[in-house]
Amino acid sequence: MTRLVAKRTGTGSGAGPAPVRSPSVRKYLAIKYLDIETISPAVFVLLFKISCPRGRVMRRGEGRGAGRGKGSGRERGPGLLAQLRNPPGGRNARIMLLALAVDRTGSGLWAASSVLYLTFVTHLSAQQIGVLLGVAGVAGIAGSPLAGRLAGRFPVRGLLIGCHLLRLVTLGLVLVCTGFDALLPVVAVTYLGDRAAKTLEMLFATRAAGERRAAYQALSRSAANAGYGVGAGLAAIGLAVGTTGAYRVLILGNALSFVVAAVLVWRTGEPAGSAVEVARSGGAAPDAPDRAPVPDGRAPVRRSSPWRDRGYLKFALLDIPMNLDDSVLAVGLPLWLVNRTSAPHALVPAFLVINTVLVVVLQLGVSKRAEGPRRATRAVLLYGVLMFVCCGFLAAATRGGAWVAGAVLLAAALLVTLAELMRSVSSWELAVLLAPQDARAAYLGVAGMSQSIQKSAGPPLLTGVVMAAGPVGWLVLGTAVAGLAVVQRRACVRRLGIGSPPSEDAAALAVR
């Protein structure tokens, strides 16, 4: 699998970086390029313990706060495990987080075994696998707006159960289909259902968690990472066996995860949609198209459409480059290290370790400091700054000796991870705040396309354009992302009708 993934990550013959031959680099790309955003389950559990050693509020007199006057110290909030047990949204949110972890466990099984299954069981060529997964990725882009449109008319809970059952059927068909022509539509529908399910999960969170949706999103990322890690660990056992039967068991395990997830979702209650109010400190968006009041006895006015809302479409379009940190970490950093610097190849796995540790340890803290429109818009600006500095470090990594280059690249990995933390909490928060309440589901479905488009277009952009241009390419990319972040923030501030963020909001965004 690692050999095939390394080939797909490159740009092909004639352009871009050469094929990756380092085992550590191939292992990194095999994990990260297929979206297994974690390391082993054992390491994940260790990180849980690091981030929440007690899982409770610090008592008076404990730790550094001992002996201080009332109000002079800062009390620690509940740890990660404690918040997973009692998340925003109560029982429904807790069950949904468990369903999400089970779903991602199946995704980990699929991501780690799909390439080998398609190679050794269905006997597809590397070119056919590339086309198959590429078309499936494009099909997945349509999943978000489709789910958003349906969620505006039907209960989210029932739609999410339907997505799980749809993928159960398509994965069953994968086990019986052997030809490329038969597998192409089946895998495409699977990816479409996968992206639709992720959008519906966030819609459920928006309605269930209410104003604390940013904290819920941080918890959902932790649950998803745990699921990916468990799935990858289980897949390693099957891959070690290496038989046709073992590959089929892994695909079947992914299919069964959808059954368990569907049962868990069935146990939840439908969250109230229209009753959820979104706090807009500073006023509502003056140009956000909301439904007009409906007098008694008259037919309701047609809901707003995100496709006719130029301001929201501009937000979704600008949000595509605001997701480039994913491709920079997954593709740009390792390939740049191997092909254009003298840094040791053994440093490549450290990028993933840095990313995983910081995301687990800092995600909840960052989410608390980016709630609300003022802080979310400031987080967009900070994202641009971090990406600009990160790209500058990547450009400078070509100079100096091996260890200097290695230190610079590790600093770049730190910066891009901090940018990811800013983006993960600000992107969805702004997508919710900018959407009119009467048509929020449809709007969020359109906003969800940004990440899917970036995942398809980001790697070719980096390998075929940015890296081909050398250090100048990184400087241009960093400048462009920083400039677009300024444009995005100004547009959001204008639409939300808020003034410039106060200095205390800027201080609150600092990652401690």
C-alpha positions in Angstrom: 0.0 0.0 0.0 2.8 2.5 0.9 4.4 2.0 -2.5 1.2 2.7 -4.4 0.3 5.7 -2.2 3.7 7.2 -2.7 3.2 7.0 -6.5 -0.2 8.6 -6.3 1.1 11.4 -4.1 3.7 12.5 -6.7 2.9 14.5 -9.8 3.7 11.9 -12.4 6.3 12.0 -15.1 7.6 15.2 -16.4 6.8 17.6 -13.6 7.0 18.0 -9.8 9.1 16.1 -7.3 10.5 12.7 -7.9 8.9 9.5 -6.5 9.5 9.1 -2.8 11.7 6.2 -1.9 12.4 6.7 1.8 10.5 4.1 3.9 9.7 6.7 6.6 8.3 9.1 4.0 6.2 6.3 2.4 4.8 5.3 5.7 4.0 8.9 6.6 2.2 9.6 3.3 0.4 6.2 3.4 -1.2 7.3 6.7 -1.7 11.1 6.2 -2.7 11.2 2.5 -5.5 8.7 3.2 -6.8 10.9 6.0 -5.8 8.7 8.9 -5.1 11.8 11.0 -3.6 10.1 14.0 -1.0 7.6 15.1 -1.5 4.4 17.1 -4.3 3.9 19.6 -1.8 3.5 22.4 -0.2 6.9 21.6 -3.7 8.5 21.4 -4.6 7.2 24.9 -1.3 8.5 26.2 -2.1 11.9 24.7 -5.5 11.8 26.4 -3.8 11.4 29.7 -1.5 14.2 29.0 -4.3 16.6 28.1 -6.6 15.7 31.0 -4.7 13.9 33.8 -7.5 14.3 36.3 -10.6 14.9 34.2 -12.1 17.4 36.7 -12.0 21.0 37.8 -9.0 22.0 39.9 -9.9 22.4 43.5 -9.0 25.4 45.6 -5.5 25.0 47.0 -4.3 22.6 44.3 -1.4 23.2 42.0 -0.1 26.7 41.2 -3.3 28.4 42.4 -2.7 27.4 46.0 -2.4 30.3 48.4 -3.7 32.9 46.0 -6.5 35.2 46.8 -10.0 34.7 45.4 -10.1 35.5 41.7 -6.3 35.9 41.5 -5.8 32.5 39.8 -7.3 30.8 36.8 -9.3 27.6 37.5 -8.8 24.7 35.1 -11.9 23.5 33.3 -12.9 19.9 32.9 -10.4 17.7 31.1 -11.0 16.1 27.7 -12.3 12.8 29.1 -14.7 14.5 31.4 -16.1 16.6 28.6 -16.5 13.6 26.4 -18.6 12.0 29.1 -20.7 15.2 29.4 -20.5 17.1 26.1 -22.5 20.1 25.0 -25.9 18.8 24.0 -26.2 16.2 26.7 -27.1 12.6 26.1 -27.8 13.0 22.3 -24.4 14.6 21.8 -22.7 11.9 23.8 -24.2 9.1 21.7 -23.5 10.9 18.5 -19.8 11.2 19.5 -19.7 7.5 20.1 -21.4 6.9 16.7 -18.8 9.2 15.1 -15.9 7.3 16.7 -17.4 4.0 15.4 -17.9 5.4 11.9 -14.3 6.7 11.8 -13.0 3.3 13.0 -14.5 1.8 9.9 -13.0 4.7 7.9 -9.6 3.8 9.3 -10.0 0.2 8.2 -11.0 1.3 4.7 -8.2 3.9 4.4 -5.5 1.5 5.4 -6.7 -1.5 3.3 -8.6 -0.2 0.3 -5.6 0.2 -2.0 -4.3 -3.3 -1.3 -7.8 -4.7 -1.6 -8.3 -3.1 -5.0 -4.8 -4.3 -6.1 -4.7 -7.9 -4.9 -8.3 -8.9 -4.7 -10.0 -7.0 -7.6 -6.7 -6.9 -9.6 -6.9 -3.2 -10.6 -3.9 -1.4 -12.0 -2.3 1.5 -10.2 -3.7 3.8 -12.9 -7.2 2.4 -12.5 -7.0 2.9 -8.7 -5.9 6.5 -9.2 -8.8 7.2 -11.5 -11.3 5.3 -9.2 -10.3 7.3 -6.1 -10.1 10.6 -8.0 -13.6 10.3 -9.4 -14.8 9.2 -6.0 -13.3 12.3 -4.5 -15.0 14.5 -7.0 -18.3 12.8 -6.3 -17.8 13.4 -2.6 -17.8 17.1 -3.3 -21.5 16.9 -4.1 -22.3 15.2 -0.8 -22.2 18.3 1.3 -24.7 20.5 -0.6 -27.0 17.5 -1.2 -27.0 16.7 2.5 -27.6 20.3 3.4 -30.6 20.6 1.0 -32.2 17.5 2.3 -31.6 18.4 5.9 -33.7 21.5 5.3 -36.7 19.4 4.5 -36.2 16.1 6.4 -35.0 15.2 9.9 -31.2 15.1 10.2 -31.4 12.0 12.3 -33.2 10.0 9.7 -30.9 11.3 6.9 -27.8 10.3 8.8 -29.1 6.8 9.4 -29.9 6.6 5.7 -26.2 7.6 4.9 -24.9 4.9 7.1 -27.2 2.3 5.5 -26.3 3.5 2.0 -22.6 3.0 2.7 -23.4 -0.4 4.2 -25.0 -1.4 0.8 -22.2 0.1 -1.3 -19.5 -1.6 0.8 -21.3 -4.9 0.4 -21.3 -4.3 -3.4 -17.6 -3.6 -3.3 -17.1 -7.2 -1.9 -18.9 -8.7 -4.9 -17.8 -6.4 -7.7 -14.6 -7.3 -9.4 -14.4 -5.1 -12.5 -13.3 -1.5 -12.8 -16.6 -0.5 -14.6 -18.7 -1.9 -11.8 -16.6 -0.6 -8.9 -16.4 3.0 -10.3 -20.1 4.0 -9.5 -20.1 2.0 -6.3 -17.1 3.6 -4.8 -18.2 7.1 -6.0 -21.6 6.6 -4.2 -19.7 5.5 -1.1 -17.6 8.7 -1.0 -20.7 10.8 -1.7 -22.5 9.2 1.3 -19.4 9.6 3.4 -19.2 13.3 2.8 -22.9 13.7 3.3 -22.7 11.9 6.6 -20.0 14.2 7.8 -22.1 17.3 7.0 -25.1 15.8 8.7 -23.0 15.1 11.8 -22.0 18.8 12.0 -25.6 19.9 11.4 -26.7 17.7 14.2 -24.0 19.2 16.4 -25.0 22.8 15.4 -28.6 22.1 16.5 -27.9 20.0 19.6 -24.9 21.9 21.1 -26.3 25.4 20.2 -23.9 28.2 21.2 -21.3 25.7 22.4 -20.9 24.1 19.0 -17.2 25.1 18.8 -16.5 23.0 22.0 -18.5 20.1 20.5 -16.5 20.3 17.3 -13.3 20.0 19.3 -14.6 16.9 21.0 -15.7 15.4 17.7 -12.2 15.8 16.3 -10.8 14.0 19.3 -13.4 11.2 18.9 -12.7 11.0 15.1 -8.9 10.8 15.7 -9.5 8.0 18.2 -11.6 6.1 15.8 -9.1 6.5 13.0 -6.4 5.2 15.2 -8.3 2.1 16.3 -9.2 1.4 12.7 -5.7 1.7 11.5 -4.4 -0.5 14.3 -7.0 -3.2 13.5 -6.2 -2.9 9.8 -2.5 -3.5 10.6 -3.4 -7.0 11.9 -5.2 -7.9 8.7 -2.5 -6.4 6.5 0.1 -8.5 8.3 -1.9 -11.6 7.4 -2.0 -10.5 3.8 -4.5 -13.0 2.4 -7.5 -12.4 0.3 -9.8 -13.4 3.1 -8.1 -11.0 5.5 -8.6 -8.1 3.1 -12.3 -9.0 2.7 -12.7 -9.1 6.5 -11.3 -5.6 6.7 -13.8 -4.3 4.2 -16.6 -6.2 5.9 -15.5 -4.6 9.2 -15.9 -1.1 7.7 -19.4 -2.1 6.5 -20.4 -3.4 9.9 -19.2 -0.1 11.5 -22.0 1.6 9.6 -24.6 -0.8 11.2 -23.4 0.0 14.7 -23.3 3.8 13.9 -26.8 3.7 12.5 -28.1 1.9 15.6 -26.5 4.5 17.8 -27.9 7.4 15.8 -31.3 5.7 16.0 -31.1 5.9 19.8 -30.7 9.7 19.7 -33.5 12.2 19.5 -34.0 14.7 16.7 -32.5 18.0 17.8 -34.7 21.1 17.5 -33.7 23.0 14.3 -35.6 26.2 14.2 -35.5 26.7 17.9 -31.7 27.1 18.0 -30.6 30.6 18.3 -27.1 31.8 17.3 -25.6 34.5 19.4 -24.4 37.3 17.2 -22.7 39.8 19.5 -22.6 43.0 17.7 -25.8 42.5 15.7 -27.1 40.4 12.9 -25.7 40.5 9.4 -27.3 43.4 7.5 -27.0 41.7 4.2 -27.7 38.2 5.2 -30.9 37.1 3.5 -33.3 36.0 6.2 -36.9 34.9 5.7 -39.4 37.6 6.2 -42.0 37.4 9.0 -45.0 35.3 8.0 -48.4 36.8 9.0 -51.0 34.5 10.3 -53.0 32.7 7.7 -50.5 33.2 4.9 -48.3 30.8 3.1 -44.6 30.8 4.3 -42.1 32.7 2.2 -39.7 30.6 0.2 -36.5 30.0 2.1 -33.2 31.6 1.2 -30.9 29.8 -1.2 -27.2 29.8 -0.7 -26.7 29.5 -4.4 -28.3 33.0 -4.9 -26.4 34.5 -1.9 -23.3 36.0 -3.4 -21.8 36.9 0.0 -22.0 33.4 1.3 -20.7 31.9 -1.9 -17.8 34.3 -1.6 -17.2 33.0 1.9 -17.3 29.4 0.8 -14.9 30.1 -2.1 -12.4 31.9 0.1 -12.6 29.1 2.6 -11.0 26.7 0.1 -7.5 28.3 0.5 -8.2 28.6 4.2 -8.0 24.8 4.3 -4.6 24.4 2.5 -2.9 23.6 5.8 -4.1 20.1 5.4 -2.3 19.6 2.1 0.8 21.4 3.3 1.2 19.1 6.2 0.2 15.9 4.4 2.0 16.4 1.1 4.1 19.6 1.0 6.3 19.1 4.1 7.4 15.6 3.5 8.0 16.0 -0.3 9.8 19.3 0.2 12.1 17.7 2.8 13.0 14.7 0.6 13.4 16.5 -2.7 14.7 20.0 -1.9 16.4 20.0 1.5 19.3 18.1 3.1 17.3 17.4 6.3 17.3 13.8 7.5 14.4 11.7 6.1 13.8 10.2 9.6 12.3 13.6 10.6 9.2 13.0 8.3 7.2 11.0 10.9 7.9 13.7 13.4 5.6 16.0 11.5 2.7 13.7 12.2 3.6 13.3 15.8 3.8 17.1 16.3 0.5 17.6 14.6 -1.3 14.9 16.7 0.1 16.0 20.0 -0.7 19.6 19.6 -4.2 19.0 18.2 -5.1 16.7 21.1 -3.5 18.9 23.8 -4.6 22.4 22.5 -7.8 21.8 20.5 -10.2 22.4 23.4 -8.3 25.4 24.7 -8.2 27.0 21.2 -11.9 26.3 20.6 -12.8 28.2 23.8 -10.8 31.2 22.7 -12.4 31.4 19.2 -16.1 31.2 20.1 -18.4 34.0 18.8 -18.1 36.2 15.7 -15.4 38.6 16.9 -13.0 35.9 18.0 -13.8 33.7 15.0 -13.0 36.5 12.5 -9.8 37.3 14.4 -8.8 33.6 14.1 -9.1 33.8 10.3 -6.6 36.6 10.3 -4.3 34.7 12.6 -4.6 31.7 10.3 -3.2 33.8 7.4 -0.3 35.1 9.5 0.7 31.5 10.6 0.5 30.2 7.1 2.6 33.1 5.8 5.3 32.4 8.4 5.1 28.7 7.8 5.6 29.1 4.0 8.5 31.5 4.7 10.1 28.8 6.8 9.7 26.2 4.1 11.3 28.5 1.6 14.3 29.1 3.9 14.7 25.3 4.6 16.7 24.9 1.4 19.6 26.9 2.9 21.9 25.7 5.6 23.0 22.2 6.7 21.0 19.1 7.4 20.2 19.9 11.0 19.4 23.5 10.4 17.0 22.5 7.6 15.5 19.9 9.9 14.9 22.4 12.7 13.4 24.9 10.3 11.0 22.2 8.9 10.0 21.1 12.4 9.2 24.8 13.2 7.1 24.8 9.9 5.2 21.7 11.1 4.5 23.5 14.4 3.2 26.6 12.6 1.0 24.7 10.2 -0.5 22.8 13.1 -1.3 26.0 14.9 -2.9 27.2 11.7 -5.0 24.1 11.5 -6.2 24.7 15.1 -7.3 28.2 14.1 -9.0 27.0 11.0 -10.8 24.1 12.5 -12.7 26.3 15.0 -13.2 29.4 12.9 -14.3 27.9 9.6 -17.4 26.1 10.9 -18.2 28.8 13.4 -18.3 31.5 10.7 -20.2 29.2 8.4 -23.0 28.9 11.0 -23.0 32.6 12.0 -23.1 33.8 8.4 -26.1 31.5 7.4 -29.7 32.7 7.9 -31.4 30.6 10.5 -34.3 29.5 8.3 -32.0 27.9 5.7 -29.0 27.0 7.8 -28.8 23.4 6.7 -28.6 24.3 3.0 -26.0 27.0 3.7 -23.8 24.7 5.7 -24.0 22.1 3.0 -22.5 24.6 0.6 -19.9 25.6 3.1 -18.9 22.0 3.5 -17.8 21.8 -0.1 -14.7 23.9 0.6 -12.8 21.2 2.5 -13.7 18.6 -0.1 -12.5 20.8 -3.0 -9.3 21.5 -1.2 -8.6 17.8 -0.6 -8.9 17.3 -4.4 -7.2 20.4 -5.7 -4.6 21.0 -2.9 -2.1 18.3 -3.5 -1.8 18.9 -7.3 -1.5 22.6 -6.6 1.4 22.1 -4.2 3.3 19.5 -6.2 2.6 20.8 -9.7 2.8 24.6 -9.1 4.2 25.7 -5.7 7.0 23.1 -5.3 7.9 23.2 -9.0 8.6 27.0 -8.6 11.0 26.3 -5.7 11.3 28.6 -2.6 9.6 31.4 -4.5 6.5 29.3 -4.9 6.2 29.0 -1.1 6.6 32.7 -0.6 3.9 33.4 -3.2 1.6 30.8 -1.6 2.1 32.3 1.9 1.5 35.8 0.6 -1.6 34.7 -1.3 -3.1 32.9 1.7 -2.4 35.8 4.1 -4.0 38.3 1.7 -7.1 36.1 1.2 -7.4 35.7 4.9 -7.6 39.5 5.2 -10.2 39.6 2.5 -12.2 36.8 4.2 -12.1 38.5 7.6 -13.2 41.9 6.2 -16.1 40.3 4.3 -17.2 38.3 7.4 -17.0 41.4 9.7 -19.0 43.4 7.2 -21.7 40.7 6.8 -21.9 40.1 10.6 -22.2 43.8 11.3 -19.4 43.9 13.9 -16.7 46.4 14.5 -13.0 45.8 14.8 -12.3 43.1 17.5 -11.2 44.6 20.8 -7.7 44.0 22.1 -8.9 41.7 24.8 -10.3 39.3 22.1 -6.9 39.2 20.4 -5.2 38.3 23.7 -7.8 35.6 24.3 -6.8 33.9 21.1 -3.3 33.3 22.3 -2.4 29.6 22.6 -1.1 29.0 26.0 
